[in-house]
Amino acid sequence: MRIRNNIISLSVVFLLLLPSSLFAMPEYGEIVTQRGSVDDDYYAAGGNIDINALISGDVVIAGGELFIAHHIKGDVIAAGGSINLRGDIQDDVRVAGGDILIDANIGDDLIATGGRVNVSSSSAVAGEAWLAGGDVNIAGTVNNNVNVAAGSVRISGFVHGDVAIEAGEIYILEGAFIDGDLHYRSPHEANIHADARISGDVIFEQVEWQQPHSGFGFFFVITIIVASFVQYRLFPVFTMSSVARISAEPLNSLGAGLLVLIATPLLAAVLIGIVLGLWVGLSIMSLYLVALIAGFITTCYFIADLAARRLNKDISTSGKRFISVSLVIIVLGILSNIPLIGGLLNFVLLLLGLGAVMMQLKFIYQESSKE
C-alpha cells in the first residue's frame, strides 16, 4: 500500500497545483484540432482533441480521446478516456485516463495513472516514472527511479535507477535491464527471466494483495466528466443556481441531502410493495439515481467556483468552467482511493449537492405555483 499511496499523494499534489494556471482562454468543442505552432500555453477541452504542433508552453487538456504529438516545450497535463502521447516533451508529463500510450521522449518526470499504461520501446524518460493502473507495461528507457502500483506489471525496457513495485503479478522479461535495486511487494515472487539483468539487490516482501479497481475508477471519472458537461450544457442556470445555494445554505443543503438520501428509497420501497404503486415507485427510484448524479456534479461545480474565487480567477466562460470542473472530478477520483477519508469526503460532497438540487427544485416549484 505504501507505493500506491505515494503515487496517489503525488498525483493529488500535482493536480491541486493546476488551478492557478488553467484559466487562460481554452479551445473548446466536440472536436478540437491544433496544427502549426503556439507561442504560449495551450488549453483545450472536448470530445476528441488532436494536437500535432509546436507548443512553446504547457499543454493542459481534458476530453474523451486525446492525441498529442510533435514538440511540447513545457509540461503536458491531460485527462481523458484514451491518451496517445508522441513526439518530444521537454518537461514533466502528468496524465490520467483509461488507456494511456506513452511513445515519446520526456525531458523530466512521468506521472501516469490509468486502466492500462503502456510505455513503448521507443520512449525515453529523463526523470523518474510514477505509474499506477490495472496493467502497466514498461518497454522503454527510464533514466531514473521507477515506482509502480498495479494489478499486473511487465518490464522489458531499461531502467537506470531503482525500481519499486507493488503489484499482484510482476514480470521482468527477457532483455530487461535494471541498473539498480528491485524492491517489490506482492503475494508471490516475481517472474524474472533468466536473461533479464539486475545490477543491484532484489528485495521481495510478501504481502496480501488487494486488487486495485483502477479500471472502474477511471471509467467512473470519465463518465462523470461527460455527465458534468451534459448537465451544464442543458441546464446552466439551474446548475449554477444550485451551486449558489450550497454557498448560501451549506448546513441546510447537507441536512436536506441526508433526508432525501434516506427517505426516498424507503418511500419507493413502500410504493413498489403496493401493487398499484409499482410504477410510481420505480419512477421515483429512477429520478433518485439521476438526482444523486446531478447532486455530485453540482458539488464539483461548487468546488471549482470556490477555488476560482480564492485565486481571484475568472471561469465565467463554459470552456474554462468545464476544464476546472474536470480537474476537480479527477482530484476527487484520486482522493477516493484513500481509505476512509476518500469515501467520507465524497459522501459529504454528495449530500451537499443532492440537498442543494432538491432545494432548488422546491424553489422553482414554489415560484411556478405563484404564477
Number of C-alpha atoms within 10 A of each C-alpha: 13 11 21 23 14 15 21 22 15 14 22 17 12 13 18 14 10 14 17 13 12 24 20 16 14 20 18 22 15 11 15 17 15 17 13 10 13 14 9 13 20 23 23 27 27 24 17 19 26 18 21 19 18 18 24 17 18 23 23 22 26 30 28 22 20 25 16 24 20 17 20 26 19 20 22 23 21 24 31 31 23 22 26 18 24 20 17 20 26 19 21 22 24 19 25 28 32 27 21 26 19 26 20 24 21 25 19 19 22 22 20 28 29 30 26 23 26 22 24 18 17 14 21 24 25 19 20 21 23 24 29 31 30 23 22 27 22 25 22 23 22 25 19 20 20 22 21 25 30 29 24 20 25 18 23 22 25 21 27 20 20 21 20 19 24 26 31 23 20 23 17 23 19 15 15 24 20 24 19 19 18 19 17 24 25 20 16 17 16 17 12 16 14 10 12 16 18 18 14 14 11 12 13 16 13 12 15 12 16 12 12 19 14 24 17 14 19 25 17 16 24 26 14 20 27 17 15 24 21 12 17 19 12 11 11 14 11 17 25 16 16 28 26 17 21 24 14 12 14 16 13 16 25 20 16 20 26 18 14 18 18 10 11 15 15 14 14 22 16 13 18 19 12 12 10 10 15 16 14 13 23 15 13 19 19 12 12 18 11 11 19 20 17 21 25 24 27 31 28 25 25 25 18 22 22 14 17 19 12 8 11 10 16 13 20 11 11 15 21 22 20 25 28 24 23 28 23 23 24 24 19 19 21 23 19 18 18 15 10 9 12 15 15 13 13 17 13 16 23 25 24 30 32 33 31 32 29 18 20 20 14 12 12 12 11 11 10 9 8 6 5
